[in-house]
């Protein structure tokens, strides 16, 4: 019995170590670059990975714009960041990615009030069910379409900087994603349903959109001074699943406490892509654990990436002006 118990403990420890070194592996951004004189937009920068990213970039001298919906949370985050970094150049600008009109308003306000943009971090995301103000599935609308429109509207300002970058948070979950573009056009979502597995699949689909968007964006930016990267931040304990039910949180929370990375660790690959010198030739690529990695083949499908871009333009009302 004692040998069985010892053997079980050894197996459990082995499994734990394997998970920590694979799925839940952490990494560290080693760049020493500063951001003095540069302006950064971070969507969803008031909490989780976005806040941790904002904190480090502010520490390095950047002007950081937290673009998020909740003003109170943003102001609290700014106080925290100022206290930790000593920066006085972190500001809030309201952005609701679930409302395309609000995205346009944000872009208009930014372009009128800010003279430069060096780094756009499409960080915000959620897992959940429901519809946006414009009738899109919430995960498609927030995780992809809102960021697509935001990036599109800010590209000219990004091109004015000597060297600028767009970083979009994808996920390893993109590997389980699949995009039916005909269904997307007809239903304005990537899948929906009352069960958690259904909107988790929709989340995976939205993360595949993020990778495809970056793949196509890099092609369109070729020859410019703007580069772009998609990122898997790791499996991180954040407010990403704040829209799921209580019983699901009861199940997930113990696992997250045991295995998931904290937001600071989750921000490292984003920071790597934001700060690391010499990665410009890797524009359009997918990064995890602060290294370039190969995504699934669906994430580099040229035809699907272009069609997703075209569909996204039409859904945002950009077709006539593109």
C-alpha positions as a Markdown table, in Angstrom:
| # | Residue | x | y | z |
|---|---|---|---|---|
| 1 | Unk | 0.0 | 0.0 | 0.0 |
| 2 | Unk | 2.8 | 2.4 | 0.9 |
| 3 | Unk | 4.6 | 1.6 | -2.4 |
| 4 | Unk | 1.4 | 2.3 | -4.3 |
| 5 | Unk | 1.0 | 5.6 | -2.5 |
| 6 | Unk | 4.5 | 6.6 | -3.2 |
| 7 | Unk | 4.2 | 5.6 | -6.8 |
| 8 | Unk | 1.0 | 7.6 | -7.2 |
| 9 | Unk | 2.7 | 10.7 | -5.7 |
| 10 | Unk | 5.6 | 10.3 | -8.1 |
| 11 | Unk | 3.2 | 10.0 | -11.1 |
| 12 | Unk | 1.3 | 13.1 | -10.0 |
| 13 | Unk | 4.4 | 15.1 | -9.5 |
| 14 | Unk | 5.7 | 14.0 | -12.9 |
| 15 | Unk | 2.4 | 15.0 | -14.6 |
| 16 | Unk | 2.5 | 18.3 | -12.8 |
| 17 | Unk | 6.1 | 19.0 | -13.9 |
| 18 | Unk | 5.2 | 17.9 | -17.5 |
| 19 | Unk | 2.3 | 20.3 | -17.6 |
| 20 | Unk | 4.3 | 23.2 | -16.1 |
| 21 | Unk | 7.0 | 22.7 | -18.7 |
| 22 | Unk | 4.7 | 22.4 | -21.7 |
| 23 | Unk | 1.1 | 23.7 | -21.7 |
| 24 | Unk | 1.7 | 26.0 | -18.7 |
| 25 | Unk | 5.3 | 27.0 | -19.5 |
| 26 | Unk | 6.4 | 30.5 | -18.7 |
| 27 | Unk | 9.0 | 32.7 | -20.3 |
| 28 | Unk | 10.7 | 36.1 | -19.9 |
| 29 | Unk | 11.2 | 39.1 | -22.2 |
| 30 | Unk | 14.9 | 39.8 | -22.1 |
| 31 | Unk | 14.9 | 43.0 | -24.2 |
| 32 | Unk | 16.4 | 46.1 | -22.6 |
| 33 | Unk | 14.9 | 48.5 | -25.1 |
| 34 | Unk | 13.3 | 51.7 | -23.7 |
| 35 | Unk | 10.1 | 53.3 | -25.0 |
| 36 | Unk | 10.8 | 57.0 | -24.2 |
| 37 | Unk | 9.0 | 59.3 | -26.5 |
| 38 | Unk | 6.8 | 56.5 | -27.9 |
| 39 | Unk | 3.0 | 56.2 | -27.7 |
| 40 | Unk | 1.2 | 52.9 | -27.1 |
| 41 | Unk | -2.5 | 51.9 | -27.2 |
| 42 | Unk | -3.5 | 48.8 | -25.2 |
| 43 | Unk | -7.0 | 47.5 | -25.5 |
| 44 | Unk | -8.3 | 46.0 | -22.3 |
| 45 | Unk | -5.4 | 47.6 | -20.5 |
| 46 | Unk | -7.2 | 48.0 | -17.2 |
| 47 | Unk | -6.8 | 44.4 | -16.0 |
| 48 | Unk | -4.9 | 41.2 | -16.4 |
| 49 | Unk | -2.3 | 40.8 | -19.2 |
| 50 | Unk | -3.1 | 44.2 | -20.6 |
| 51 | Unk | -2.5 | 45.9 | -17.3 |
| 52 | Unk | 0.8 | 44.0 | -16.7 |
| 53 | Unk | 1.9 | 45.0 | -20.2 |
| 54 | Unk | 0.9 | 48.6 | -19.6 |
| 55 | Unk | 2.9 | 48.7 | -16.4 |
| 56 | Unk | 6.1 | 47.5 | -18.0 |
| 57 | Unk | 5.8 | 49.8 | -21.0 |
| 58 | Unk | 5.1 | 52.7 | -18.7 |
| 59 | Unk | 8.2 | 51.8 | -16.6 |
| 60 | Unk | 10.2 | 52.0 | -19.8 |
| 61 | Unk | 9.0 | 55.5 | -20.6 |
| 62 | Unk | 6.1 | 55.0 | -23.0 |
| 63 | Unk | 3.0 | 57.2 | -23.1 |
| 64 | Unk | 0.4 | 54.5 | -22.5 |
| 65 | Unk | -3.2 | 54.8 | -23.5 |
| 66 | Unk | -5.5 | 52.3 | -21.8 |
| 67 | Unk | -8.4 | 51.9 | -24.2 |
| 68 | Unk | -11.2 | 50.1 | -22.4 |
| 69 | Unk | -14.9 | 50.3 | -21.6 |
| 70 | Unk | -14.9 | 50.6 | -17.8 |
| 71 | Unk | -13.7 | 54.1 | -16.8 |
| 72 | Unk | -13.6 | 53.3 | -13.1 |
| 73 | Unk | -11.4 | 50.2 | -13.6 |
| 74 | Unk | -9.2 | 52.1 | -15.9 |
| 75 | Unk | -8.7 | 54.9 | -13.4 |
| 76 | Unk | -7.9 | 52.4 | -10.7 |
| 77 | Unk | -5.4 | 50.7 | -13.0 |
| 78 | Unk | -3.7 | 54.0 | -13.8 |
| 79 | Unk | -3.3 | 54.7 | -10.1 |
| 80 | Unk | -1.7 | 51.3 | -9.6 |
| 81 | Unk | 0.6 | 51.7 | -12.6 |
| 82 | Unk | 1.7 | 55.2 | -11.5 |
| 83 | Unk | 2.4 | 54.0 | -8.0 |
| 84 | Unk | 4.5 | 51.1 | -9.3 |
| 85 | Unk | 6.4 | 52.8 | -12.0 |
| 86 | Unk | 6.4 | 56.5 | -11.2 |
| 87 | Unk | 5.0 | 57.3 | -14.6 |
| 88 | Unk | 2.6 | 60.2 | -15.0 |
| 89 | Unk | 2.0 | 59.5 | -18.7 |
| 90 | Unk | -0.7 | 56.8 | -18.5 |
| 91 | Unk | -4.2 | 57.9 | -19.7 |
| 92 | Unk | -7.6 | 56.5 | -20.3 |
| 93 | Unk | -9.6 | 56.7 | -23.5 |
| 94 | Unk | -13.0 | 55.0 | -23.7 |
| 95 | Unk | -13.3 | 52.1 | -26.1 |
| 96 | Unk | -16.1 | 49.6 | -26.5 |
| 97 | Unk | -15.1 | 46.9 | -28.9 |
| 98 | Unk | -18.6 | 45.5 | -28.9 |
| 99 | Unk | -19.9 | 48.7 | -30.7 |
| 100 | Unk | -18.4 | 49.6 | -34.1 |
| 101 | Unk | -19.6 | 53.2 | -33.8 |
| 102 | Unk | -17.7 | 53.5 | -30.5 |
| 103 | Unk | -14.6 | 52.1 | -32.2 |
| 104 | Unk | -14.8 | 54.8 | -34.8 |
| 105 | Unk | -15.4 | 57.4 | -32.2 |
| 106 | Unk | -12.3 | 56.2 | -30.3 |
| 107 | Unk | -10.2 | 56.3 | -33.5 |
| 108 | Unk | -11.4 | 59.8 | -34.3 |
| 109 | Unk | -10.7 | 61.1 | -30.8 |
| 110 | Unk | -7.2 | 59.5 | -30.8 |
| 111 | Unk | -6.3 | 60.9 | -34.2 |
| 112 | Unk | -7.4 | 64.4 | -33.1 |
| 113 | Unk | -5.6 | 64.4 | -29.8 |
| 114 | Unk | -2.5 | 62.3 | -30.3 |
| 115 | Unk | 0.3 | 63.1 | -32.7 |
| 116 | Unk | 1.9 | 59.7 | -33.0 |
| 117 | Unk | 1.3 | 56.0 | -32.5 |
| 118 | Unk | 4.2 | 53.5 | -32.2 |
| 119 | Unk | 2.6 | 50.4 | -30.9 |
| 120 | Unk | -1.0 | 49.1 | -31.0 |
| 121 | Unk | -1.6 | 46.1 | -28.8 |
| 122 | Unk | -4.9 | 44.3 | -29.5 |
| 123 | Unk | -5.1 | 42.7 | -26.1 |
| 124 | Unk | -8.8 | 42.7 | -25.1 |
| 125 | Unk | -10.8 | 39.5 | -25.3 |
| 126 | Unk | -13.5 | 37.4 | -23.7 |
| 127 | Unk | -15.1 | 34.0 | -23.5 |
| 128 | Unk | -18.9 | 34.1 | -23.4 |
| 129 | Unk | -22.1 | 34.1 | -25.3 |
| 130 | Unk | -24.4 | 36.9 | -26.5 |
| 131 | Unk | -24.5 | 39.6 | -29.2 |
| 132 | Unk | -22.7 | 43.0 | -29.7 |
| 133 | Unk | -24.5 | 46.3 | -30.2 |
| 134 | Unk | -24.3 | 45.6 | -34.0 |
| 135 | Unk | -25.7 | 42.1 | -33.7 |
| 136 | Unk | -22.5 | 40.1 | -34.1 |
| 137 | Unk | -21.6 | 37.1 | -31.9 |
| 138 | Unk | -19.9 | 38.7 | -28.9 |
| 139 | Unk | -16.7 | 36.7 | -29.4 |
| 140 | Unk | -16.4 | 37.5 | -33.1 |
| 141 | Unk | -17.4 | 41.1 | -32.5 |
| 142 | Unk | -15.0 | 41.8 | -29.6 |
| 143 | Unk | -12.1 | 39.4 | -30.2 |
| 144 | Unk | -11.8 | 40.0 | -33.9 |
| 145 | Unk | -14.0 | 42.5 | -35.6 |
| 146 | Unk | -13.6 | 45.4 | -33.2 |
| 147 | Unk | -9.9 | 45.0 | -33.3 |
| 148 | Unk | -9.9 | 44.7 | -37.1 |
| 149 | Unk | -11.7 | 48.0 | -37.4 |
| 150 | Unk | -9.5 | 49.7 | -34.8 |
| 151 | Unk | -6.3 | 48.6 | -36.6 |
| 152 | Unk | -7.7 | 49.6 | -40.0 |
| 153 | Unk | -8.5 | 53.1 | -38.8 |
| 154 | Unk | -5.2 | 53.7 | -37.1 |
| 155 | Unk | -2.9 | 52.3 | -39.8 |
| 156 | Unk | -2.0 | 55.6 | -41.4 |
| 157 | Unk | -0.9 | 57.0 | -38.0 |
| 158 | Unk | 1.2 | 53.9 | -37.4 |
| 159 | Unk | 2.8 | 54.4 | -40.8 |
| 160 | Unk | 3.9 | 57.9 | -39.8 |
| 161 | Unk | 6.2 | 56.5 | -37.0 |
| 162 | Unk | 9.8 | 55.6 | -37.9 |
| 163 | Unk | 9.1 | 52.0 | -36.9 |
| 164 | Unk | 5.8 | 50.7 | -35.4 |
| 165 | Unk | 4.2 | 47.4 | -34.5 |
| 166 | Unk | 0.8 | 45.8 | -34.2 |
| 167 | Unk | 0.5 | 43.0 | -31.7 |
| 168 | Unk | -2.7 | 40.9 | -31.6 |
| 169 | Unk | -3.3 | 38.4 | -28.8 |
| 170 | Unk | -4.3 | 35.1 | -30.3 |
| 171 | Unk | -4.1 | 31.8 | -28.3 |
| 172 | Unk | -3.0 | 28.2 | -28.6 |
| 173 | Unk | -6.8 | 27.7 | -28.7 |
| 174 | Unk | -6.6 | 28.8 | -32.4 |
| 175 | Unk | -5.5 | 25.2 | -33.1 |
| 176 | Unk | -9.0 | 23.9 | -32.4 |
| 177 | Unk | -10.6 | 26.7 | -34.4 |
| 178 | Unk | -12.4 | 26.5 | -37.7 |
| 179 | Unk | -14.0 | 29.3 | -39.7 |
| 180 | Unk | -17.0 | 28.8 | -41.9 |
| 181 | Unk | -17.1 | 32.1 | -43.8 |
| 182 | Unk | -20.5 | 31.5 | -45.4 |
| 183 | Unk | -22.0 | 30.8 | -42.1 |
| 184 | Unk | -20.3 | 33.9 | -40.6 |
| 185 | Unk | -21.8 | 36.1 | -43.3 |
| 186 | Unk | -25.2 | 34.6 | -42.9 |
| 187 | Unk | -25.3 | 34.5 | -39.0 |
| 188 | Unk | -22.8 | 37.2 | -38.1 |
| 189 | Unk | -21.1 | 34.9 | -35.6 |
| 190 | Unk | -18.5 | 32.1 | -35.3 |
| 191 | Unk | -20.8 | 29.8 | -33.4 |
| 192 | Unk | -23.2 | 30.2 | -30.5 |
| 193 | Unk | -25.2 | 28.1 | -28.1 |
| 194 | Unk | -26.3 | 27.7 | -24.5 |
| 195 | Unk | -23.6 | 25.3 | -23.5 |
| 196 | Unk | -20.1 | 26.2 | -22.4 |
| 197 | Unk | -18.4 | 23.9 | -25.0 |
| 198 | Unk | -20.3 | 25.7 | -27.8 |
| 199 | Unk | -19.1 | 29.2 | -26.9 |
| 200 | Unk | -15.6 | 27.8 | -26.1 |
| 201 | Unk | -15.5 | 26.6 | -29.7 |
| 202 | Unk | -16.5 | 30.0 | -30.8 |
| 203 | Unk | -13.7 | 31.4 | -28.7 |
| 204 | Unk | -11.2 | 29.1 | -30.5 |
| 205 | Unk | -12.6 | 30.3 | -33.8 |
| 206 | Unk | -12.1 | 33.9 | -32.8 |
| 207 | Unk | -8.5 | 33.2 | -31.9 |
| 208 | Unk | -8.0 | 31.6 | -35.3 |
| 209 | Unk | -9.4 | 34.9 | -36.8 |
| 210 | Unk | -6.7 | 36.8 | -34.8 |
| 211 | Unk | -3.9 | 34.7 | -36.3 |
| 212 | Unk | -5.3 | 34.9 | -39.8 |
| 213 | Unk | -5.8 | 38.7 | -39.5 |
| 214 | Unk | -2.1 | 39.1 | -38.5 |
| 215 | Unk | -1.1 | 36.8 | -41.4 |
| 216 | Unk | -3.0 | 38.9 | -44.0 |
| 217 | Unk | -2.1 | 42.2 | -42.3 |
| 218 | Unk | 1.6 | 41.5 | -42.7 |
| 219 | Unk | 1.1 | 41.0 | -46.5 |
| 220 | Unk | -0.6 | 44.3 | -46.8 |
| 221 | Unk | 2.1 | 46.1 | -44.8 |
| 222 | Unk | 5.0 | 44.7 | -46.7 |
| 223 | Unk | 7.3 | 47.5 | -47.7 |
| 224 | Unk | 6.1 | 49.8 | -45.0 |
| 225 | Unk | 7.7 | 50.6 | -41.6 |
| 226 | Unk | 4.9 | 48.7 | -39.7 |
| 227 | Unk | 5.2 | 45.1 | -38.7 |
| 228 | Unk | 2.7 | 42.8 | -36.9 |
| 229 | Unk | 2.7 | 39.7 | -34.7 |
| 230 | Unk | 0.2 | 37.4 | -33.2 |
| 231 | Unk | 0.8 | 36.1 | -29.7 |
| 232 | Unk | -0.1 | 33.2 | -27.5 |
| 233 | Unk | 0.4 | 34.6 | -24.0 |
| 234 | Unk | 0.3 | 31.3 | -22.2 |
| 235 | Unk | -2.5 | 29.9 | -20.1 |
| 236 | Unk | -3.1 | 32.8 | -17.8 |
| 237 | Unk | -5.4 | 33.5 | -14.8 |
| 238 | Unk | -7.3 | 36.6 | -15.9 |
| 239 | Unk | -10.8 | 37.9 | -16.2 |
| 240 | Unk | -11.2 | 36.4 | -19.6 |
| 241 | Unk | -13.9 | 34.0 | -18.5 |
| 242 | Unk | -15.8 | 36.6 | -16.4 |
| 243 | Unk | -18.9 | 35.9 | -18.5 |
| 244 | Unk | -19.2 | 32.2 | -17.8 |
| 245 | Unk | -21.5 | 30.7 | -15.2 |
| 246 | Unk | -20.8 | 30.3 | -11.5 |
| 247 | Unk | -20.6 | 26.5 | -11.6 |
| 248 | Unk | -18.1 | 26.7 | -14.4 |
| 249 | Unk | -15.9 | 29.1 | -12.4 |
| 250 | Unk | -16.1 | 26.7 | -9.4 |
| 251 | Unk | -14.6 | 24.0 | -11.7 |
| 252 | Unk | -12.0 | 26.2 | -13.4 |
| 253 | Unk | -10.8 | 28.2 | -10.4 |
| 254 | Unk | -8.9 | 25.4 | -8.5 |
| 255 | Unk | -7.2 | 24.4 | -11.7 |
| 256 | Unk | -6.2 | 28.0 | -12.5 |
| 257 | Unk | -4.8 | 28.5 | -9.1 |
| 258 | Unk | -2.6 | 25.4 | -9.5 |
| 259 | Unk | -1.4 | 25.7 | -13.1 |
| 260 | Unk | -2.2 | 29.1 | -14.7 |
| 261 | Unk | 0.4 | 31.8 | -15.1 |
| 262 | Unk | -0.1 | 35.2 | -13.4 |
| 263 | Unk | -0.7 | 38.2 | -15.7 |
| 264 | Unk | 2.9 | 39.4 | -15.4 |
| 265 | Unk | 4.1 | 36.1 | -16.8 |
| 266 | Unk | 1.4 | 36.2 | -19.4 |
| 267 | Unk | 2.5 | 39.6 | -20.6 |
| 268 | Unk | 6.1 | 38.5 | -21.4 |
| 269 | Unk | 5.5 | 37.3 | -25.0 |
| 270 | Unk | 3.6 | 40.5 | -25.8 |
| 271 | Unk | 6.5 | 42.5 | -24.4 |
| 272 | Unk | 9.0 | 40.5 | -26.4 |
| 273 | Unk | 7.1 | 41.3 | -29.6 |
| 274 | Unk | 6.8 | 45.0 | -28.6 |
| 275 | Unk | 10.4 | 45.5 | -27.5 |
| 276 | Unk | 12.7 | 43.0 | -29.1 |
| 277 | Unk | 15.0 | 44.4 | -31.8 |
| 278 | Unk | 15.5 | 42.6 | -35.1 |
| 279 | Unk | 12.2 | 40.7 | -35.3 |
| 280 | Unk | 10.9 | 42.8 | -38.2 |
| 281 | Unk | 11.6 | 40.0 | -40.8 |
| 282 | Unk | 9.2 | 37.8 | -38.7 |
| 283 | Unk | 6.2 | 40.1 | -39.4 |
| 284 | Unk | 3.0 | 38.1 | -39.6 |
| 285 | Unk | 4.3 | 35.3 | -37.5 |
| 286 | Unk | 3.0 | 33.6 | -34.4 |
| 287 | Unk | 4.9 | 33.9 | -31.1 |
| 288 | Unk | 4.6 | 31.9 | -27.8 |
| 289 | Unk | 7.1 | 31.7 | -24.9 |
| 290 | Unk | 9.0 | 34.7 | -26.4 |
| 291 | Unk | 9.9 | 32.7 | -29.5 |
| 292 | Unk | 8.5 | 32.4 | -33.0 |
| 293 | Unk | 6.5 | 29.2 | -33.4 |
| 294 | Unk | 4.5 | 27.5 | -36.0 |
| 295 | Unk | 0.7 | 27.9 | -35.7 |
| 296 | Unk | -1.7 | 25.3 | -37.2 |
| 297 | Unk | -1.9 | 25.2 | -41.0 |
| 298 | Unk | -5.3 | 26.9 | -40.9 |
| 299 | Unk | -3.7 | 30.0 | -39.5 |
| 300 | Unk | -1.5 | 30.6 | -42.5 |
| 301 | Unk | -4.1 | 29.8 | -45.3 |
| 302 | Unk | -3.6 | 32.7 | -47.7 |
| 303 | Unk | -7.0 | 32.3 | -49.3 |
| 304 | Unk | -9.0 | 32.1 | -46.1 |
| 305 | Unk | -7.0 | 35.0 | -44.6 |
| 306 | Unk | -7.8 | 37.2 | -47.6 |
| 307 | Unk | -11.4 | 36.2 | -47.6 |
| 308 | Unk | -11.7 | 36.9 | -43.8 |
| 309 | Unk | -10.2 | 40.3 | -44.4 |
| 310 | Unk | -12.7 | 41.0 | -47.2 |
| 311 | Unk | -15.7 | 39.8 | -45.2 |
| 312 | Unk | -14.5 | 41.9 | -42.2 |
| 313 | Unk | -14.3 | 45.0 | -44.3 |
| 314 | Unk | -17.8 | 44.5 | -45.5 |
| 315 | Unk | -19.2 | 43.9 | -42.0 |
| 316 | Unk | -17.4 | 47.1 | -40.8 |
| 317 | Unk | -18.8 | 49.1 | -43.7 |
| 318 | Unk | -15.4 | 49.7 | -45.2 |
| 319 | Unk | -15.8 | 48.0 | -48.6 |
| 320 | Unk | -16.6 | 51.2 | -50.5 |
| 321 | Unk | -13.6 | 53.1 | -49.0 |
| 322 | Unk | -11.0 | 50.3 | -49.1 |
